[in-house]
Amino acid sequence: MAWSRKLRAFALFSAVVLTAAGYFVSSGLEPVWWLVWVAPLPLLLVAPVVRGWEALGAAWIARSAAMLVFWQYWRGIMLPLWLSVAMVALAGACFALAVMAYRSFAVKGYAWLAALAFPVVSVAEEYLLSLWQGTFGNTGYTQLKNLPVLQLAAISGLWGIGFAVTLFGAVVAAVVHAAPRQRARLGIAFAAFYVCVFSFGELRLHKTPDALHSVVVGLVESHAGADMFPRDARSMMDLLQRYAGQAQVLADRGAQIVVLPEMTGLVVDPGMTNGLLKDQLLSPAADGVFEEAARRAHVQILLGVEHATERGSFNEGRLYSAAGTIETVYRKHHLVPVLEGRTSPGDGISVLSQPAGEIGIEICRDMDYPELARRYGHRQVGLILAPAWDQGVDALWHGHMSLMRAVEDGFTLVRDAKVGFLTASDDRGRILAEESAVGGNALHTMLVSVPVRHDATVYQAWGDWFAWVDLAGVMVLGWVGLREWGIGNRE
């Protein structure tokens, strides 16, 4: 039945509003995990019964509008205006292409291919975008509170989670548009798929092996006001001495490792004190404070600093041994655009063989990228220590993104974020302990005993295999679409 012009306009407008609202609420910094499952449904229902250009434009407008949920955040972290606009427009274009892939098969009567086309194209697009800008904003992260579905990360990474989420709305729409005799088979097949997904997730959550070893970790955070990033040597030394004192307090309470936030402040090498760096703390002086603190308390201390050298400036994590020496220095790989424009990236990893097991170090945005965590997984690491610096408004969202890496590669995670949260989680993505360090001038501390256990996963072994399957799926769907373009509807 042909739709009147007014009815088509009303349907498109309603679909745009509902889909945009659904993605706006489910894809922001505090996502409602279940809503993203149905957010694309209004547009997928309307797309096959309106003109192609109408469906394309409506999809672009809806998803672009929803991306404005991140606008204030992007401006707050000083993302260039052109890049913010580009990300909004690009998200809209990617969603529009996925909707059109669904529509192209639905109008031909290929309900099964229509149901698969939307998630396959969506995941392939997200993977390609991750090669440019990382995985921030990926659909998979919306499911961090949906623990059964989160377990898919151990098999397919966040790509399989994104597929499961985007498939749901496409299946419902395909069932509506399918010929009567196709509907039951389509519904039963995909219902069985989701039964398998949730059953696997529940089984993995309830069959977590016991860890043979554990360590007690203390976390400290005091970056408010003038402590955010001390501007002179005296202020920097005062902050470091307060941190060193808390290391002793936490050690007296049983801490074996003390973790401090990312970029506690700037330290410079001797000979680098001319010009703009003349009032900055010397690197050996900072080391002296924590070498002595670690030795006296007989505890390991992980300190995050910006380190200015003749070869450039680096965002470092320095681990001081209980014997009072620098055990290892890790340099951050993935730097924040603009905010870390003067900093050079590192290229190595730090793995420490401890009596409790293998322990690794990453810093903040490094955990937005799966490949680095996989390198630690290959080294059988059972615990990652992660100094970080969040922005307050993104404390939960960005702080919890790291949980995905722990599930993907089978390790425990301890993360200490400036203007964020002190968090410990296990290899199933469960929060073991968490304290807010946002707001106020108080000194925030947390003490937690965490398991040190590596759990081998399929994702660790095979990497982004599921994303590559989706890329292959896009090519197959494109070939089928071109081959069958002239064929009429099939029952």
Rosetta blueprint (number, residue, H / E / L):
1 M L
2 A L
3 W L
4 S L
5 R H
6 K H
7 L H
8 R H
9 A H
10 F H
11 A H
12 L H
13 F H
14 S H
15 A H
16 V H
17 V H
18 L H
19 T H
20 A H
21 A H
22 G H
23 Y H
24 F H
25 V H
26 S H
27 S L
28 G L
29 L L
30 E L
31 P L
32 V L
33 W L
34 W L
35 L H
36 V H
37 W H
38 V H
39 A L
40 P L
41 L H
42 P H
43 L H
44 L H
45 L H
46 V H
47 A H
48 P H
49 V H
50 V L
51 R L
52 G H
53 W H
54 E H
55 A H
56 L H
57 G H
58 A H
59 A H
60 W H
61 I H
62 A H
63 R H
64 S H
65 A H
66 A H
67 M H
68 L H
69 V H
70 F H
71 W H
72 Q H
73 Y H
74 W H
75 R H
76 G H
77 I L
78 M L
79 L L
80 P L
81 L H
82 W H
83 L H
84 S H
85 V H
86 A H
87 M H
88 V H
89 A H
90 L H
91 A H
92 G H
93 A H
94 C H
95 F H
96 A H
97 L H
98 A H
99 V H
100 M H
101 A H
102 Y H
103 R H
104 S H
105 F H
106 A H
107 V L
108 K L
109 G L
110 Y L
111 A H
112 W H
113 L H
114 A H
115 A H
116 L H
117 A H
118 F H
119 P H
120 V H
121 V H
122 S H
123 V H
124 A H
125 E H
126 E H
127 Y H
128 L H
129 L H
130 S H
131 L H
132 W H
133 Q H
134 G L
135 T L
136 F L
137 G L
138 N L
139 T H
140 G H
141 Y H
142 T H
143 Q H
144 L L
145 K L
146 N L
147 L H
148 P H
149 V H
150 L H
151 Q L
152 L L
153 A H
154 A H
155 I H
156 S H
157 G H
158 L H
159 W H
160 G H
161 I H
162 G H
163 F H
164 A H
165 V H
166 T H
167 L H
168 F H
169 G H
170 A H
171 V H
172 V H
173 A H
174 A H
175 V H
176 V H
177 H H
178 A L
179 A L
180 P H
181 R H
182 Q H
183 R H
184 A H
185 R H
186 L H
187 G H
188 I H
189 A H
190 F H
191 A H
192 A H
193 F H
194 Y H
195 V H
196 C H
197 V H
198 F H
199 S H
200 F H
201 G H
202 E H
203 L H
204 R H
205 L H
206 H H
207 K L
208 T L
209 P L
210 D L
211 A L
212 L L
213 H L
214 S E
215 V E
216 V E
217 V E
218 G E
219 L E
220 V E
221 E E
222 S L
223 H L
224 A L
225 G H
226 A H
227 D H
228 M L
229 F L
230 P L
231 R L
232 D L
233 A H
234 R H
235 S H
236 M H
237 M H
238 D H
239 L H
240 L H
241 Q H
242 R H
243 Y H
244 A H
245 G H
246 Q H
247 A H
248 Q H
249 V H
250 L H
251 A H
252 D H
253 R L
254 G L
255 A L
256 Q L
257 I E
258 V E
259 V E
260 L L
261 P L
262 E L
263 M L
264 T L
265 G L
266 L E
267 V E
268 V E
269 D L
270 P L
271 G L
272 M L
273 T L
274 N L
275 G H
276 L H
277 L H
278 K L
279 D L
280 Q L
281 L E
282 L E
283 S H
284 P H
285 A H
286 A H
287 D H
288 G H
289 V H
290 F H
291 E H
292 E H
293 A H
294 A H
295 R H
296 R H
297 A H
298 H L
299 V L
300 Q E
301 I E
302 L E
303 L E
304 G E
305 V E
306 E E
307 H E
308 A E
309 T E
310 E L
311 R L
312 G E
313 S E
314 F E
315 N E
316 E E
317 G E
318 R E
319 L E
320 Y E
321 S L
322 A L
323 A L
324 G L
325 T L
326 I E
327 E E
328 T E
329 V E
330 Y E
331 R E
332 K L
333 H L
334 H L
335 L L
336 V L
337 P L
338 V L
339 L L
340 E L
341 G L
342 R L
343 T E
344 S E
345 P L
346 G L
347 D L
348 G L
349 I L
350 S E
351 V E
352 L E
353 S E
354 Q E
355 P L
356 A L
357 G E
358 E E
359 I E
360 G E
361 I E
362 E L
363 I L
364 C H
365 R H
366 D H
367 M H
368 D H
369 Y L
370 P H
371 E H
372 L H
373 A H
374 R H
375 R H
376 Y H
377 G H
378 H H
379 R L
380 Q L
381 V L
382 G L
383 L E
384 I E
385 L E
386 A E
387 P E
388 A E
389 W E
390 D L
391 Q L
392 G L
393 V L
394 D L
395 A H
396 L H
397 W H
398 H H
399 G H
400 H H
401 M H
402 S H
403 L H
404 M H
405 R H
406 A H
407 V H
408 E H
409 D H
410 G L
411 F L
412 T E
413 L E
414 V E
415 R E
416 D E
417 A E
418 K E
419 V L
420 G L
421 F E
422 L E
423 T E
424 A E
425 S E
426 D L
427 D L
428 R L
429 G L
430 R L
431 I E
432 L E
433 A E
434 E E
435 E E
436 S E
437 A L
438 V L
439 G L
440 G L
441 N L
442 A L
443 L L
444 H E
445 T E
446 M E
447 L E
448 V E
449 S E
450 V E
451 P E
452 V L
453 R L
454 H L
455 D L
456 A L
457 T L
458 V H
459 Y H
460 Q H
461 A H
462 W H
463 G L
464 D L
465 W H
466 F H
467 A H
468 W H
469 V H
470 D H
471 L H
472 A H
473 G H
474 V H
475 M H
476 V H
477 L H
478 G H
479 W H
480 V H
481 G H
482 L H
483 R H
484 E L
485 W L
486 G L
487 I L
488 G L
489 N L
490 R L
491 E L
